[in-house]
Amino acid sequence: MESANGINLYTIMSKTLKARLKIAVVSIATTVSISGALVALPQIARGATLADLMAQLAQLQAQITALQGGSTGTGTGLNLTTDLVLGSRGADVTALQTALATDPALYPEGLVTGYFGSLTTKAVQRFQAMKGIVSSGTPSTTGYGRVGPKTRAQLNSTFGGTTGGTTGGTTGGTTVTGSGLTVSSATQPSETLAPQNAARLAFTKVTLTASNDGDVTIKSITVKREGLADDAVFAGVILLDENGMQIGSDKTFNANHQLSLNKAFTVKAGTSKIVTIAGNMAAALTNYAGQVAKLTVVAVDAGSSAVSGSLPISGNGMTINNSLVIGTLTTQSGANDPGADQTKEVGSKAVVFTGVRLTAGSGEDVLIKSLRFQQSGSVTQTDTKNVKIVAGGTEYDAVTDGEYYWASFGDGISVVKGGNLEVYIKGDIEGGSNRTVTMDIDEQQDIVVLGKLYGYYATPTSTDNDSDSTSEDGEFNNTLNPFYNGWDITVNTGTLRVEKSNDVASGSVSVEVSNSNLGAFSFVAQGEDVQITNMVLNFTFVGTGTSSDITGVSVVDSTGSVVAGPKDPASGIVTFTDSWTVPAGTNVYKIQGKLDSTFVTNDTVTLAVTPSGFTVKGLQTNKSVTPTPSTQVSANAQTVRAAALKVSISPSPIAQNVVRGINGYTFSEFQYDGTNSGEDVRVTSQAVTFTTGVGADADDLNSCQAFDGTTALNTGSNVTNPTGALSADPTATMNFDNHLIIPKGTAKTVLVKCNISANFAADTTIAIGIAAAQDTAATGVSTGNSITETLTAGVGSIMTVKSGGSFTVALDNSSPSTDRWAIANTTDNVMTVFKLHATDEALKLERIHLSFSSSTASTTDFTKVTLWDGATKVGEAVFAGTETVATSTLYTTDPVTGVPVSFIIPKDGDKILTVKVDLANVGTSQAGTSGRRIAINYNGTATTSTRVIGQSSGSGFNSGTATDVNGKVANLVRSYPTLAIRSVPVTTLTNTSMSLYRFSVTAPAGLDVSLYKFTFNVSSSTVAATTSNFYVYGYSDSLFSVQAYGNNPLNAYAAFKVGSTTQIGTQAALGASPAAGVSSTTLNEVVIYFDPGTKSAAAPNAEAIVVPAGTTRYFDLKATISLVGTTKESISVSLLGDATYFDRTSARFLETANTVDAQSANNDFIWSPNTTTTSATTTVDWTNGYLLPGLPSTNMEAQTFSN
């Protein structure tokens, strides 16, 4: 006896028996690895007889054969289409047996013979009982053992292929199968009690890891009950995914204490999935209390993927308990349940399929975590749409794998003890004629309910339990599947709805034209294709024409094919008896026919149908369909008119200047209006007039053509070249070799274009129009009858011909509007934005002349100047040596990508040119100089240095702007601070030390800044409030709690201490500068300097404080407040800024701190960009607060306090 991979089981048996003769106990505990499966060999117990050993070895052989053959699992692709019964033979029987053999509990023999015998009959009966279809009777009386429509549908649903979704499986497409699967033990659930009626109790966890080369499909996991416990403690065993969703159905143990969880699911390539073996405990465990049960994984089947790892894998033992009373949940039919089998039309919306009421017991409050319905009817997944599970009035999108529909309720919906929750499932019916929708709750545990007190999942039971051996529609059954057998919602035959279609709008129709469109209808078929064998069409006439004057009436589909007719009406109706099919969906059918000459202008014809009178049947169901509506549906009325045409000249394009030398210039737009025509109109020629001004010669126009969209109507020898005397108005006829067709009821615009010779006299005029006596050659397309057009003559727009265009340069509104600080060693800094305006023709910018001021900057302060059209770089400007001017030549192709580049200023429009600079670095041995003021300007005085090329004339010329256009200054520094106001804790004055002003200073990333001086304005409404001892504190956090510097406050040194019982409003100067002779003499100013590191009364020099790179420092001005009496007092405090640059006494743009401080004005805020990394106060590297972001030139927003 040998397995498929060469394991000789007789050898194993023989060796085992020999060993038994030598010792009393033999234990085989090993693992056999087979291609696609991992199997734990059973232990041979002490004292086993030869018969026992043979039975165990036979069991092992069967298991190996099944796993090696990959027969377990549900992914068999079953698709039965016929009924099967005892005696049937053939491929369908083979497919049925193959599917049933994947579940040993259904078909333990597993024989695949192609013959439907007694073993197959018993297997089908087991399946029918398991699914609650039927469990008694005979194949001929009740269908028990027969594969009929309901059983066939359930078999196809269960075994029809592996499915995706949270319940496991894969869907659609071809996927690469991984070569291997590794099975290992995960962190196991802790030992705990297993109380009666508990559900989903986790026993064992297994990690499944797929190889990197493809997905792996797990076909089955074999579980064995171990430990000192009875199989009966379990009502069933289930498999849960990592999200806690159940995979497949629950299973029970066979005689060998094993079961197969065989709902296929997929582990994605290179990933791991942890699955849990969980138990649903029996409802009564009195006889088993104290037993300890384990669930052990003994085999994993992964199909063709090789399985490796160590089996068996066991979780911890769980102690069986019958005394702990956990939460309960009872079920009954809900208020929204259909209550009976129903029939619904295709297209029905929000149909309730099943509804249940869930009631919590008295033990504890519960959480409804999720609910799963099983669709056991015969509809397909695509037959229903917008399926929702509604719980407590809240809609949840239903997730589906084609068989199950489920929704998770997040953290759960709480139901208090004794309370209830209404849950129902609903959806739209989109198809499935003659099929059923049946939404069951297959298992009790499909309602996932968790006790809030003890934390155990519970098994719901029904108070409406039907205890008989069959499960009927609308009944609960606590012992059979399905737990709730939903009502059958039968999808009725297909439907047909007829509506008016605007594909043939109300319009005109001509006489004596075959296949004229007389109307149109939309036929909307749902659920199935339908066949029409009789349709009556009614005519309503106003005027002289009657039904006897119409012939050849037919029904035409969207492809132009005739599906019914042609027939001639009689007594105002046409009865079509042709058989034609309307496919499912929306279909438009036109009614066509021919009106004879009896009809006259303004007669009308209206068609109508009464859909309910049609003879229609569904092609799938072969049942009659009654179309809707039952009232008459009318098409758009058609009015009889002869062919007609109106010709006029559009006011577009407007009169304008045009540069000579341009080709294909649009002079005029001719309008051809067939709105009131009874048929399509054909135009074959058009006469035109060329109106010239004094000095203009029409001969200087050539290649004149008329265009219908992009189609030239006169080509080749028909291209018009006007001739005539100087200042004369010649005429010409444009012959259309491509005829102009104007569909009836529409209008068309034709463009007349000509080339303008470079010799055309400048500043003269010309127009192209149609004179009153000129002709448009037009006929009816269908009848060929000549049309006398209605003409509105006109000269056309008068165009003034120019020799060339012009342009100007101005500063655009998007250009920086103020001076600003700029960080050194950065690129693409926007310096100036120019607006270039072209007149009369589009212009291509060839070069532009730029400059900068040598008194404030040098070419060493920037490394590159670039020109930009939006995000596209179009050129560079080079300032050679010490030159202050540069002429930039724009690119023709991008130097990096090689893509063509051009800067085109549109005719009579604007184009924006942005100038950017790369700034030099500053500091020791660096090219740039800190503090330099850089501005890039347009040099208009060099009139010939800026040049454009006319895109029409081809001429080159210079700018019309002869003055300079100057941009704003960028001040070059290594870094600069940004300030922001911060809120104070309170604004009520009290007799205490208070925060009077808070603000922050931020340094840019990678660069420090230094601070030397703050100046505050402190003013009072009266002299009754006294302040003293002004201090500034520095912090490193926005909560003003973490000290940022070595001393806090920053001005505690006696030389810098501000105020000593100072009365606001009477003190002329608050705070003195450490520089000799320098002090604040401004009323109400409080000046803050910072303590020196080394305090010396002889040399009390203030020090700078540093804001480190990329950080923010937070400053708090505090003072002691003294209030006098009960008078209403208020104090206002703000940080002062500087209105302009400090006065320069040399060529330097930065100075020492004391020099800046000594200024008579604009010295309120002093800082340093730290050009040489750190700046001493004596270093020439200090400036004032002008232009700093967040610090206005007057003061930051004031903080006001009152009592």
NORZI-V29566 format. One record per residue. N is the residue number from 1. RES is the residue in one small letter. PHI is phi in whole degrees, 0 to 359 (NA if undefined). Layout:
<<N,RES,PHI> <N,RES,PHI>>
This chain:
<<1,m,NA> <2,e,227> <3,s,281> <4,a,295> <5,n,253> <6,g,90> <7,i,278> <8,n,273> <9,l,284> <10,y,295> <11,t,296> <12,i,301> <13,m,297> <14,s,298> <15,k,296> <16,t,294> <17,l,295> <18,k,297> <19,a,294> <20,r,297> <21,l,290> <22,k,266> <23,i,227> <24,a,281> <25,v,233> <26,v,239> <27,s,235> <28,i,258> <29,a,229> <30,t,223> <31,t,232> <32,v,258> <33,s,260> <34,i,241> <35,s,302> <36,g,86> <37,a,208> <38,l,232> <39,v,234> <40,a,270> <41,l,293> <42,p,289> <43,q,283> <44,i,265> <45,a,286> <46,r,302> <47,g,79> <48,a,294> <49,t,276> <50,l,300> <51,a,297> <52,d,299> <53,l,297> <54,m,299> <55,a,295> <56,q,292> <57,l,292> <58,a,296> <59,q,298> <60,l,297> <61,q,300> <62,a,296> <63,q,294> <64,i,297> <65,t,298> <66,a,296> <67,l,290> <68,q,297> <69,g,280> <70,g,64> <71,s,272> <72,t,281> <73,g,106> <74,t,252> <75,g,278> <76,t,265> <77,g,70> <78,l,296> <79,n,212> <80,l,285> <81,t,237> <82,t,230> <83,d,287> <84,l,230> <85,v,208> <86,l,310> <87,g,101> <88,s,293> <89,r,224> <90,g,119> <91,a,296> <92,d,295> <93,v,293> <94,t,301> <95,a,296> <96,l,298> <97,q,296> <98,t,299> <99,a,292> <100,l,297> <101,a,292> <102,t,289> <103,d,239> <104,p,301> <105,a,292> <106,l,271> <107,y,222> <108,p,298> <109,e,289> <110,g,64> <111,l,281> <112,v,246> <113,t,241> <114,g,83> <115,y,242> <116,f,275> <117,g,255> <118,s,291> <119,l,294> <120,t,294> <121,t,301> <122,k,294> <123,a,296> <124,v,296> <125,q,296> <126,r,299> <127,f,296> <128,q,297> <129,a,292> <130,m,299> <131,k,269> <132,g,71> <133,i,280> <134,v,197> <135,s,223> <136,s,205> <137,g,96> <138,t,231> <139,p,303> <140,s,273> <141,t,266> <142,t,248> <143,g,84> <144,y,288> <145,g,104> <146,r,252> <147,v,268> <148,g,261> <149,p,303> <150,k,290> <151,t,295> <152,r,299> <153,a,297> <154,q,292> <155,l,297> <156,n,298> <157,s,293> <158,t,284> <159,f,249> <160,g,283> <161,g,137> <162,t,289> <163,t,237> <164,g,269> <165,g,97> <166,t,295> <167,t,278> <168,g,104> <169,g,105> <170,t,229> <171,t,229> <172,g,60> <173,g,73> <174,t,254> <175,t,245> <176,v,281> <177,t,277> <178,g,293> <179,s,282> <180,g,206> <181,l,225> <182,t,253> <183,v,251> <184,s,214> <185,s,279> <186,a,264> <187,t,296> <188,q,274> <189,p,300> <190,s,291> <191,e,299> <192,t,201> <193,l,277> <194,a,243> <195,p,285> <196,q,296> <197,n,74> <198,a,287> <199,a,236> <200,r,56> <201,l,283> <202,a,289> <203,f,252> <204,t,219> <205,k,239> <206,v,229> <207,t,261> <208,l,245> <209,t,241> <210,a,274> <211,s,294> <212,n,285> <213,d,269> <214,g,166> <215,d,290> <216,v,238> <217,t,264> <218,i,273> <219,k,274> <220,s,198> <221,i,234> <222,t,266> <223,v,240> <224,k,239> <225,r,279> <226,e,231> <227,g,91> <228,l,274> <229,a,208> <230,d,261> <231,d,302> <232,a,291> <233,v,291> <234,f,256> <235,a,283> <236,g,177> <237,v,237> <238,i,230> <239,l,244> <240,l,244> <241,d,276> <242,e,293> <243,n,264> <244,g,82> <245,m,274> <246,q,285> <247,i,257> <248,g,77> <249,s,257> <250,d,282> <251,k,230> <252,t,242> <253,f,282> <254,n,270> <255,a,295> <256,n,266> <257,h,64> <258,q,235> <259,l,210> <260,s,241> <261,l,271> <262,n,243> <263,k,273> <264,a,294> <265,f,211> <266,t,241> <267,v,252> <268,k,294> <269,a,306> <270,g,72> <271,t,239> <272,s,241> <273,k,230> <274,i,262> <275,v,245> <276,t,241> <277,i,272> <278,a,237> <279,g,248> <280,n,261> <281,m,280> <282,a,295> <283,a,288> <284,a,230> <285,l,239> <286,t,303> <287,n,283> <288,y,237> <289,a,302> <290,g,93> <291,q,293> <292,v,241> <293,a,249> <294,k,234> <295,l,243> <296,t,244> <297,v,278> <298,v,247> <299,a,202> <300,v,228> <301,d,252> <302,a,243> <303,g,64> <304,s,278> <305,s,276> <306,a,291> <307,v,251> <308,s,230> <309,g,137> <310,s,240> <311,l,241> <312,p,281> <313,i,238> <314,s,242> <315,g,271> <316,n,284> <317,g,286> <318,m,248> <319,t,273> <320,i,290> <321,n,224> <322,n,242> <323,s,254> <324,l,285> <325,v,263> <326,i,270> <327,g,299> <328,t,231> <329,l,217> <330,t,249> <331,t,235> <332,q,203> <333,s,300> <334,g,272> <335,a,296> <336,n,262> <337,d,297> <338,p,304> <339,g,82> <340,a,192> <341,d,299> <342,q,225> <343,t,240> <344,k,234> <345,e,280> <346,v,300> <347,g,98> <348,s,295> <349,k,251> <350,a,51> <351,v,284> <352,v,279> <353,f,271> <354,t,209> <355,g,221> <356,v,227> <357,r,249> <358,l,251> <359,t,240> <360,a,283> <361,g,285> <362,s,271> <363,g,287> <364,e,196> <365,d,294> <366,v,230> <367,l,244> <368,i,273> <369,k,272> <370,s,196> <371,l,213> <372,r,234> <373,f,252> <374,q,251> <375,q,274> <376,s,257> <377,g,281> <378,s,263> <379,v,291> <380,t,264> <381,q,300> <382,t,283> <383,d,284> <384,t,240> <385,k,224> <386,n,52> <387,v,284> <388,k,234> <389,i,252> <390,v,255> <391,a,234> <392,g,61> <393,g,90> <394,t,262> <395,e,272> <396,y,236> <397,d,297> <398,a,277> <399,v,268> <400,t,220> <401,d,246> <402,g,102> <403,e,252> <404,y,256> <405,y,235> <406,w,218> <407,a,218> <408,s,261> <409,f,255> <410,g,62> <411,d,285> <412,g,108> <413,i,261> <414,s,282> <415,v,234> <416,v,286> <417,k,306> <418,g,83> <419,g,276> <420,n,222> <421,l,224> <422,e,269> <423,v,229> <424,y,212> <425,i,242> <426,k,221> <427,g,185> <428,d,265> <429,i,261> <430,e,258> <431,g,189> <432,g,92> <433,s,307> <434,n,69> <435,r,247> <436,t,237> <437,v,252> <438,t,227> <439,m,258> <440,d,264> <441,i,255> <442,d,293> <443,e,235> <444,q,302> <445,q,284> <446,d,292> <447,i,266> <448,v,269> <449,v,234> <450,l,240> <451,g,288> <452,k,280> <453,l,273> <454,y,265> <455,g,79> <456,y,259> <457,y,285> <458,a,245> <459,t,263> <460,p,294> <461,t,227> <462,s,249> <463,t,281> <464,d,260> <465,n,299> <466,d,260> <467,s,270> <468,d,282> <469,s,273> <470,t,234> <471,s,254> <472,e,260> <473,d,302> <474,g,76> <475,e,240> <476,f,266> <477,n,214> <478,n,285> <479,t,241> <480,l,244> <481,n,262> <482,p,284> <483,f,297> <484,y,233> <485,n,266> <486,g,292> <487,w,290> <488,d,277> <489,i,257> <490,t,275> <491,v,278> <492,n,290> <493,t,302> <494,g,299> <495,t,239> <496,l,222> <497,r,238> <498,v,246> <499,e,226> <500,k,293> <501,s,247> <502,n,269> <503,d,298> <504,v,244> <505,a,282> <506,s,301> <507,g,193> <508,s,252> <509,v,222> <510,s,257> <511,v,273> <512,e,58> <513,v,239> <514,s,292> <515,n,58> <516,s,288> <517,n,284> <518,l,256> <519,g,167> <520,a,208> <521,f,227> <522,s,264> <523,f,253> <524,v,254> <525,a,259> <526,q,232> <527,g,91> <528,e,192> <529,d,293> <530,v,236> <531,q,245> <532,i,257> <533,t,242> <534,n,205> <535,m,214> <536,v,255> <537,l,247> <538,n,256> <539,f,246> <540,t,237> <541,f,242> <542,v,234> <543,g,122> <544,t,271> <545,g,286> <546,t,225> <547,s,296> <548,s,287> <549,d,261> <550,i,241> <551,t,226> <552,g,63> <553,v,280> <554,s,218> <555,v,256> <556,v,236> <557,d,275> <558,s,292> <559,t,270> <560,g,92> <561,s,277> <562,v,280> <563,v,255> <564,a,209> <565,g,89> <566,p,282> <567,k,219> <568,d,261> <569,p,288> <570,a,221> <571,s,55> <572,g,84> <573,i,223> <574,v,233> <575,t,252> <576,f,269> <577,t,248> <578,d,294> <579,s,263> <580,w,217> <581,t,254> <582,v,256> <583,p,294> <584,a,303> <585,g,122> <586,t,262> <587,n,228> <588,v,257> <589,y,239> <590,k,262> <591,i,257> <592,q,240> <593,g,187> <594,k,234> <595,l,267> <596,d,272> <597,s,286> <598,t,296> <599,f,290> <600,v,237> <601,t,306> <602,n,80> <603,d,296> <604,t,236> <605,v,231> <606,t,233> <607,l,259> <608,a,209> <609,v,226> <610,t,246> <611,p,303> <612,s,297> <613,g,271> <614,f,291> <615,t,258> <616,v,221> <617,k,221> <618,g,281> <619,l,284> <620,q,276> <621,t,271> <622,n,61> <623,k,249> <624,s,293> <625,v,237> <626,t,259> <627,p,293> <628,t,238> <629,p,274> <630,s,270> <631,t,263> <632,q,285> <633,v,246> <634,s,255> <635,a,279> <636,n,294> <637,a,290> <638,q,244> <639,t,253> <640,v,284> <641,r,216> <642,a,282> <643,a,297> <644,a,212> <645,l,209> <646,k,248> <647,v,237> <648,s,208> <649,i,246> <650,s,285> <651,p,289> <652,s,260> <653,p,284> <654,i,287> <655,a,299> <656,q,198> <657,n,274> <658,v,220> <659,v,274> <660,r,295> <661,g,96> <662,i,277> <663,n,253> <664,g,63> <665,y,277> <666,t,278> <667,f,269> <668,s,215> <669,e,234> <670,f,268> <671,q,251> <672,y,245> <673,d,251> <674,g,251> <675,t,302> <676,n,261> <677,s,274> <678,g,277> <679,e,211> <680,d,297> <681,v,246> <682,r,247> <683,v,248> <684,t,249> <685,s,199> <686,q,216> <687,a,274> <688,v,226> <689,t,236> <690,f,259> <691,t,264> <692,t,249> <693,g,273> <694,v,298> <695,g,87> <696,a,269> <697,d,232> <698,a,298> <699,d,299> <700,d,277> <701,l,261> <702,n,209> <703,s,53> <704,c,279> <705,q,221> <706,a,258> <707,f,234> <708,d,262> <709,g,68> <710,t,260> <711,t,266> <712,a,285> <713,l,274> <714,n,243> <715,t,233> <716,g,58> <717,s,290> <718,n,272> <719,v,297> <720,t,267> <721,n,234> <722,p,294> <723,t,225> <724,g,172> <725,a,286> <726,l,303> <727,s,65> <728,a,272> <729,d,244> <730,p,289> <731,t,242> <732,a,203> <733,t,245> <734,m,271> <735,n,268> <736,f,270> <737,d,289> <738,n,261> <739,h,297> <740,l,272> <741,i,250> <742,i,250> <743,p,300> <744,k,302> <745,g,81> <746,t,232> <747,a,225> <748,k,228> <749,t,246> <750,v,247> <751,l,268> <752,v,252> <753,k,238> <754,c,219> <755,n,271> <756,i,255> <757,s,296> <758,a,294> <759,n,268> <760,f,300> <761,a,298> <762,a,292> <763,d,64> <764,t,247> <765,t,238> <766,i,204> <767,a,216> <768,i,237> <769,g,215> <770,i,233> <771,a,279> <772,a,299> <773,a,270> <774,q,274> <775,d,250> <776,t,248> <777,a,278> <778,a,222> <779,t,219> <780,g,286> <781,v,295> <782,s,278> <783,t,271> <784,g,76> <785,n,290> <786,s,289> <787,i,245> <788,t,267> <789,e,286> <790,t,263> <791,l,250> <792,t,252> <793,a,288> <794,g,191> <795,v,286> <796,g,94> <797,s,291> <798,i,272> <799,m,257> <800,t,260> <801,v,274> <802,k,245> <803,s,284> <804,g,184> <805,g,269> <806,s,207> <807,f,207> <808,t,228> <809,v,237> <810,a,219> <811,l,277> <812,d,281> <813,n,297> <814,s,277> <815,s,292> <816,p,311> <817,s,266> <818,t,223> <819,d,297> <820,r,201> <821,w,269> <822,a,225> <823,i,280> <824,a,294> <825,n,62> <826,t,238> <827,t,245> <828,d,54> <829,n,279> <830,v,290> <831,m,258> <832,t,215> <833,v,236> <834,f,258> <835,k,248> <836,l,257> <837,h,243> <838,a,253> <839,t,236> <840,d,79> <841,e,204> <842,a,290> <843,l,232> <844,k,256> <845,l,286> <846,e,261> <847,r,202> <848,i,220> <849,h,262> <850,l,239> <851,s,208> <852,f,215> <853,s,272> <854,s,285> <855,s,282> <856,t,238> <857,a,205> <858,s,219> <859,t,297> <860,t,284> <861,d,274> <862,f,218> <863,t,254> <864,k,200> <865,v,239> <866,t,236> <867,l,244> <868,w,225> <869,d,252> <870,g,65> <871,a,267> <872,t,255> <873,k,282> <874,v,243> <875,g,174> <876,e,224> <877,a,242> <878,v,245> <879,f,263> <880,a,281> <881,g,57> <882,t,259> <883,e,297> <884,t,258> <885,v,234> <886,a,211> <887,t,255> <888,s,263> <889,t,262> <890,l,284> <891,y,295> <892,t,258> <893,t,224> <894,d,296> <895,p,294> <896,v,265> <897,t,264> <898,g,78> <899,v,285> <900,p,303> <901,v,228> <902,s,209> <903,f,249> <904,i,254> <905,i,269> <906,p,292> <907,k,303> <908,d,54> <909,g,223> <910,d,246> <911,k,219> <912,i,262> <913,l,243> <914,t,257> <915,v,255> <916,k,240> <917,v,231> <918,d,261> <919,l,272> <920,a,286> <921,n,280> <922,v,237> <923,g,123> <924,t,299> <925,s,63> <926,q,258> <927,a,287> <928,g,280> <929,t,243> <930,s,295> <931,g,94> <932,r,301> <933,r,249> <934,i,251> <935,a,220> <936,i,258> <937,n,240> <938,y,272> <939,n,267> <940,g,282> <941,t,290> <942,a,275> <943,t,296> <944,t,263> <945,s,272> <946,t,255> <947,r,219> <948,v,232> <949,i,242> <950,g,293> <951,q,278> <952,s,258> <953,s,281> <954,g,76> <955,s,276> <956,g,255> <957,f,205> <958,n,256> <959,s,292> <960,g,272> <961,t,263> <962,a,261> <963,t,247> <964,d,289> <965,v,242> <966,n,259> <967,g,267> <968,k,272> <969,v,275> <970,a,248> <971,n,274> <972,l,279> <973,v,217> <974,r,286> <975,s,199> <976,y,206> <977,p,273> <978,t,238> <979,l,252> <980,a,206> <981,i,284> <982,r,234> <983,s,286> <984,v,270> <985,p,298> <986,v,221> <987,t,237> <988,t,261> <989,l,289> <990,t,222> <991,n,282> <992,t,196> <993,s,280> <994,m,234> <995,s,282> <996,l,259> <997,y,200> <998,r,229> <999,f,206> <1000,s,235> <1001,v,231> <1002,t,244> <1003,a,265> <1004,p,292> <1005,a,300> <1006,g,81> <1007,l,220> <1008,d,279> <1009,v,227> <1010,s,243> <1011,l,236> <1012,y,236> <1013,k,209> <1014,f,242> <1015,t,229> <1016,f,245> <1017,n,260> <1018,v,236> <1019,s,228> <1020,s,233> <1021,s,285> <1022,t,219> <1023,v,254> <1024,a,275> <1025,a,265> <1026,t,247> <1027,t,241> <1028,s,208> <1029,n,56> <1030,f,281> <1031,y,229> <1032,v,247> <1033,y,249> <1034,g,245> <1035,y,227> <1036,s,253> <1037,d,226> <1038,s,287> <1039,l,273> <1040,f,56> <1041,s,232> <1042,v,256> <1043,q,298> <1044,a,264> <1045,y,234> <1046,g,295> <1047,n,232> <1048,n,214> <1049,p,286> <1050,l,276> <1051,n,233> <1052,a,278> <1053,y,297> <1054,a,305> <1055,a,291> <1056,f,246> <1057,k,295> <1058,v,252> <1059,g,84> <1060,s,215> <1061,t,52> <1062,t,275> <1063,q,264> <1064,i,299> <1065,g,99> <1066,t,240> <1067,q,269> <1068,a,284> <1069,a,220> <1070,l,243> <1071,g,103> <1072,a,238> <1073,s,283> <1074,p,289> <1075,a,284> <1076,a,302> <1077,g,80> <1078,v,249> <1079,s,206> <1080,s,280> <1081,t,245> <1082,t,271> <1083,l,302> <1084,n,73> <1085,e,270> <1086,v,245> <1087,v,255> <1088,i,244> <1089,y,245> <1090,f,250> <1091,d,303> <1092,p,288> <1093,g,295> <1094,t,248> <1095,k,275> <1096,s,225> <1097,a,297> <1098,a,284> <1099,a,222> <1100,p,280> <1101,n,280> <1102,a,290> <1103,e,248> <1104,a,273> <1105,i,247> <1106,v,247> <1107,v,259> <1108,p,297> <1109,a,306> <1110,g,69> <1111,t,241> <1112,t,236> <1113,r,248> <1114,y,245> <1115,f,242> <1116,d,226> <1117,l,271> <1118,k,239> <1119,a,207> <1120,t,269> <1121,i,257> <1122,s,232> <1123,l,260> <1124,v,247> <1125,g,69> <1126,t,248> <1127,t,294> <1128,k,293> <1129,e,239> <1130,s,210> <1131,i,228> <1132,s,241> <1133,v,229> <1134,s,211> <1135,l,270> <1136,l,273> <1137,g,251> <1138,d,237> <1139,a,277> <1140,t,199> <1141,y,298> <1142,f,289> <1143,d,291> <1144,r,273> <1145,t,258> <1146,s,211> <1147,a,283> <1148,r,280> <1149,f,261> <1150,l,236> <1151,e,221> <1152,t,289> <1153,a,299> <1154,n,294> <1155,t,295> <1156,v,295> <1157,d,294> <1158,a,282> <1159,q,298> <1160,s,284> <1161,a,205> <1162,n,56> <1163,n,224> <1164,d,280> <1165,f,231> <1166,i,238> <1167,w,213> <1168,s,227> <1169,p,279> <1170,n,55> <1171,t,301> <1172,t,252> <1173,t,77> <1174,t,231> <1175,s,238> <1176,a,286> <1177,t,294> <1178,t,268> <1179,t,282> <1180,v,283> <1181,d,203> <1182,w,232> <1183,t,208> <1184,n,262> <1185,g,271> <1186,y,298> <1187,l,76> <1188,l,291> <1189,p,301> <1190,g,90> <1191,l,245> <1192,p,297> <1193,s,290> <1194,t,261> <1195,n,197> <1196,m,290> <1197,e,308> <1198,a,282> <1199,q,256> <1200,t,245> <1201,f,236> <1202,s,209> <1203,n,254>>
